[in-house]
């Protein structure tokens, strides 16, 4: 499937059809080589779900709740490509919008979803559209993992499908308000809760690192997404990392992360990202990943700085605190510098241990 690398005009179409994907951009430091804004989505293949016995979370005096049987399996499942993959089989592909069907979108109100907007779907997806119990179950699992106070920007929840084993979930700004976001989930890929749990946390990491308190959205870009002159003007006026939605704040997680881990490799990555020939792009991205493999927790991390921080955050949540011997481990340790994120990690792990689907 071809890599998705779209102009802002196409991004408008995606939003209007409720295709909630993450739009990425470029730092001001690379203004001379500004790429076309690209759409990057989180992709995970599903496996046959494993039936787990009831896991009783453990809690030692002075230590947070833990369920290592679950968290270790989550990390193992989502790290397997690092052991099994090679340059010929690595898959950095994005979503094929032509094969994506949006089934229903709910409006979010706190812990509740309501006012469903049902799309016109083919006959073979009628069962999926009518399966509101599964829609509710998926939403309740996401809200069980992520505390309410950390998802105030989430305004929509969509059920879609592009068939099995492709995009599991994604996020994007809503069509009406750049400060609000939507979460979408592929109902065909949700049977394996090891993948689902990891992916939910990955997508939440985008909300955490790209939200308006971290990256104030550019109204100019949002209101005129087809105008590349406006985009370039906004980028040139930004002295920090520019992930696409706007200029990140100096103190933001993503700007601090970029300054610490991407400054020295960004230009090399950006040259690859500008490549228009898909075959050459994938070949060069493979080489880039293997050249800097000790800097990334997964292969998908190499696709964009914003995907890198989301992957590292997922490992921060689910894995034990590393020693910091590699840059990849230092990326995980990055989040321990923020007490509010350490507290959030404790809450998510507790929620996972109590809510993981059996």
C-alpha positions in Angstrom: 0.0 0.0 0.0 1.5 3.4 -0.9 2.7 5.8 1.7 0.3 8.7 2.4 1.9 12.0 1.9 -0.8 14.6 1.3 -1.2 18.3 0.8 -3.4 20.2 3.2 -6.3 20.2 0.6 -6.5 16.4 1.0 -6.3 16.7 4.8 -9.5 18.8 4.7 -11.3 15.9 2.9 -10.0 13.5 5.5 -11.3 15.6 8.3 -14.7 16.2 6.7 -15.1 12.4 6.3 -14.1 12.0 9.9 -10.8 10.3 9.0 -9.0 11.1 12.2 -5.3 10.8 11.4 -2.4 12.7 12.8 -1.0 15.6 10.7 2.7 16.2 11.1 5.0 19.0 10.0 8.6 20.2 10.3 10.7 22.3 12.7 11.5 25.9 11.8 15.2 24.9 11.7 14.6 23.1 8.4 12.6 25.8 6.7 14.7 25.6 3.6 13.5 22.0 3.2 9.9 22.2 4.3 8.1 19.0 3.2 4.6 18.8 2.1 2.5 18.1 5.2 2.2 14.4 5.6 -0.4 12.2 7.2 1.0 9.5 9.5 -1.2 6.9 11.1 -0.5 4.3 13.8 -0.5 0.8 12.2 -0.5 -2.5 14.1 -1.3 -6.0 12.9 -3.6 -8.0 15.1 -3.1 -11.6 16.3 -5.5 -14.2 17.5 -6.3 -13.1 21.0 -4.8 -15.2 23.8 -7.2 -16.2 26.6 -5.7 -15.1 29.9 -6.5 -16.2 33.4 -7.8 -13.6 35.8 -4.8 -11.4 36.7 -4.7 -10.2 40.2 -2.7 -6.9 40.4 0.0 -6.9 43.0 0.9 -4.0 45.2 3.8 -3.9 47.7 4.0 -1.4 50.5 5.3 1.9 49.0 5.1 0.6 45.5 2.4 1.2 42.8 0.0 -1.5 41.6 1.7 -3.8 38.9 0.6 -6.6 36.7 3.9 -7.7 34.9 2.2 -10.7 33.2 0.2 -8.2 31.2 2.7 -5.3 30.8 5.5 -7.6 29.8 3.3 -9.3 27.2 2.2 -5.9 25.8 5.9 -4.8 25.3 6.8 -8.2 23.9 3.9 -8.2 21.4 4.6 -4.7 20.2 8.4 -5.1 20.1 8.4 -8.4 18.1 9.2 -6.7 14.8 12.5 -5.5 16.2 13.5 -9.2 16.6 11.9 -10.6 13.5 12.0 -7.7 11.0 14.6 -7.0 8.4 15.1 -4.3 5.8 13.0 -6.3 3.2 10.0 -6.9 5.4 9.7 -3.7 7.5 6.4 -2.0 7.0 6.2 1.8 7.3 3.0 2.1 5.2 0.2 4.5 6.0 -3.5 4.2 5.5 -5.2 3.6 2.1 -8.1 6.1 2.4 -9.9 4.6 -0.5 -10.3 1.3 1.4 -11.4 3.0 4.7 -15.0 3.0 5.6 -16.3 5.1 8.5 -19.2 3.4 10.3 -20.3 5.7 13.0 -19.1 8.8 15.0 -20.1 9.5 18.5 -19.8 12.8 20.4 -17.9 12.6 23.6 -19.1 14.1 26.9 -16.8 13.2 29.7 -17.0 9.4 30.2 -20.0 9.1 27.9 -20.5 8.8 24.1 -23.8 9.9 22.6 -25.6 11.3 19.6 -24.2 8.7 17.1 -23.9 9.8 13.5 -24.2 6.6 11.4 -22.6 6.6 7.9 -24.0 4.8 4.9 -22.1 1.5 4.8 -22.2 -1.6 2.5 -24.3 -4.6 3.5 -21.3 -6.6 4.7 -20.6 -3.9 7.3 -24.2 -3.7 8.6 -23.4 -6.1 11.5 -20.4 -3.9 12.5 -22.5 -0.8 12.4 -25.3 -2.4 14.5 -22.8 -3.7 17.1 -23.2 -0.8 19.4 -22.3 -3.0 22.3 -18.8 -3.4 20.9 -18.5 0.3 20.2 -19.4 1.0 23.8 -17.0 -1.7 25.1 -14.1 -0.2 23.2 -14.9 3.3 24.4 -15.2 2.1 28.0 -11.9 0.4 27.8 -10.2 3.5 26.5 -11.8 5.6 29.3 -10.9 2.9 31.8 -7.2 3.3 30.8 -6.9 7.1 30.5 -8.1 9.2 33.4 -10.9 11.7 32.6 -8.8 14.7 33.5 -6.2 13.8 30.8 -8.6 13.6 27.9 -10.5 16.9 28.0 -9.6 17.7 24.4 -11.2 14.5 23.1 -14.6 15.4 21.5 -15.3 12.6 19.0 -15.1 8.8 18.9 -15.3 7.0 15.6 -15.7 3.4 14.6 -14.2 2.7 11.1 -12.5 -0.2 9.3 -10.0 -0.6 6.5 -10.1 -4.4 6.8 -8.1 -6.6 9.1 -4.4 -6.1 9.9 -3.9 -2.5 9.0 -4.6 0.7 10.9 -5.9 -0.1 14.4 -6.5 3.5 15.7 -5.6 7.1 14.9 -6.3 10.7 16.1 -6.8 14.1 14.5 -8.1 17.6 15.1 -11.8 17.8 14.6 -13.3 19.5 11.6 -14.9 22.4 13.5 -12.3 23.2 16.2 -8.5 22.8 16.1 -8.4 22.7 19.9 -10.5 19.5 20.0 -9.6 16.0 18.8 -11.2 12.8 17.6 -10.2 9.2 18.2 -11.0 6.5 15.7 -10.8 2.7 16.1 -10.9 -0.1 13.5 -13.5 -2.5 14.7 -11.9 -5.3 12.7 -8.6 -5.1 14.6 -9.6 -5.0 18.3 -9.7 -8.6 19.4 -6.1 -8.6 20.7 -6.0 -6.5 23.9 -2.2 -6.5 24.0 -2.1 -4.5 20.7 -5.2 -2.5 21.6 -3.9 -1.4 25.0 -0.6 -0.3 23.6 -2.2 1.5 20.6 -4.7 3.3 22.9 -1.8 4.6 24.9 0.1 5.5 21.8 -2.8 7.5 20.4 -3.3 9.2 23.8 0.3 10.2 23.6 -0.5 12.3 20.5 -3.3 14.0 22.4 -0.9 14.6 25.3 2.0 16.0 23.2 0.0 17.8 20.4 -2.8 19.3 22.4 -3.4 23.0 22.4 -1.7 23.5 25.8 1.5 22.0 24.3 1.1 23.1 20.6 -1.2 26.1 20.2 -3.0 25.4 16.9 -2.4 27.7 14.0 -5.8 29.3 13.1 -4.3 30.4 9.8 -3.4 26.9 8.8 -6.6 25.4 10.1 -8.8 27.9 8.3 -6.9 27.8 5.0 -5.2 24.3 4.8 -4.7 24.4 1.1 -2.4 27.5 1.3 1.2 26.3 1.5 2.3 30.0 1.6 0.5 30.3 4.9 2.0 27.1 6.1 5.6 28.2 5.3 5.0 31.6 6.9 3.8 29.9 10.1 6.8 27.6 10.1 9.3 30.4 9.5 7.8 32.4 12.4 8.3 29.4 14.7 11.6 29.1 16.6 10.6 25.7 18.1 9.6 22.3 16.7 6.6 22.7 14.3 4.7 19.4 14.2 2.1 20.6 11.7 -0.8 21.9 13.8 1.2 24.9 15.1 4.3 26.1 16.8 5.1 24.1 19.9 5.7 25.9 23.1 9.3 26.0 24.3 8.4 24.0 27.4 6.2 21.5 25.6 7.1 17.8 25.8 7.6 17.5 22.1 9.8 20.5 21.7 12.0 19.4 24.6 12.1 15.9 23.2 13.0 17.2 19.7 15.8 19.3 21.2 17.2 16.4 23.1 16.9 13.6 20.6 16.3 14.8 17.0 18.4 17.9 16.4 21.4 16.0 15.1 19.5 13.5 12.9 16.5 15.6 11.7 18.0 16.9 8.5 19.0 13.4 7.4 15.5 12.1 8.2 13.8 15.1 6.5 15.8 14.5 3.3 14.3 11.0 3.2 10.8 12.3 4.1 10.9 14.6 1.1 11.5 11.7 -1.3 8.6 11.4 -3.6 9.4 8.0 -5.0 7.8 5.5 -2.6 10.2 2.6 -3.3 13.2 4.9 -2.7 11.5 6.4 0.4 10.9 3.0 2.1 14.4 1.8 1.2 16.0 4.9 2.6 13.8 4.9 5.7 14.8 1.3 6.4 18.4 2.3 6.2 17.8 5.3 8.4 16.2 3.1 11.1 18.9 0.5 11.0 21.6 3.1 11.1 20.1 4.6 14.3 18.4 1.5 15.6 19.7 2.0 19.1 17.9 5.3 19.2 14.4 4.0 18.6 12.2 1.7 20.7 10.4 0.4 17.6 10.8 0.7 13.9 7.7 2.8 13.6 9.4 5.4 15.8 11.6 6.3 12.9 8.7 7.6 10.7 8.4 11.0 12.4 9.5 12.7 15.6 5.8 12.9 16.8 5.5 9.1 16.3 8.8 8.6 18.1 7.7 10.4 21.2 4.4 8.5 21.1 6.2 5.1 20.9 8.6 6.1 23.6 5.8 7.2 25.9 4.1 3.8 25.4 7.2 2.1 26.5 7.5 4.5 29.4 4.0 3.4 30.5 4.3 -0.4 30.0 8.0 -1.2 30.5 10.2 -1.2 33.6 12.4 1.9 34.1 15.5 1.3 32.0 19.2 2.0 32.9 19.6 4.5 30.1 22.4 2.8 28.4 21.1 3.5 24.9 19.5 6.6 23.4 16.3 4.5 23.0 16.4 3.9 26.8 17.1 7.6 27.4 14.0 8.4 25.5 12.0 6.3 27.9 13.7 8.0 30.8 12.8 11.4 29.4 9.3 11.1 30.8 10.5 10.4 34.3 11.7 14.1 34.4 8.0 15.1 34.7 6.4 14.2 38.0 2.9 14.7 36.5 3.7 12.0 33.9 5.1 9.6 36.5 1.9 10.0 38.4 -0.1 9.5 35.2 1.9 6.3 34.5 0.9 4.9 37.9 -2.8 5.6 37.2 -2.7 4.0 33.8 -1.0 0.9 35.0 -3.4 0.6 37.9 -6.3 1.0 35.5 -4.8 -1.5 33.1 -4.3 -4.1 35.8 -7.9 -3.8 36.9 -9.5 -3.5 33.5 -7.6 -5.7 31.0 -10.0 -7.8 29.1 -9.9 -11.4 30.2 
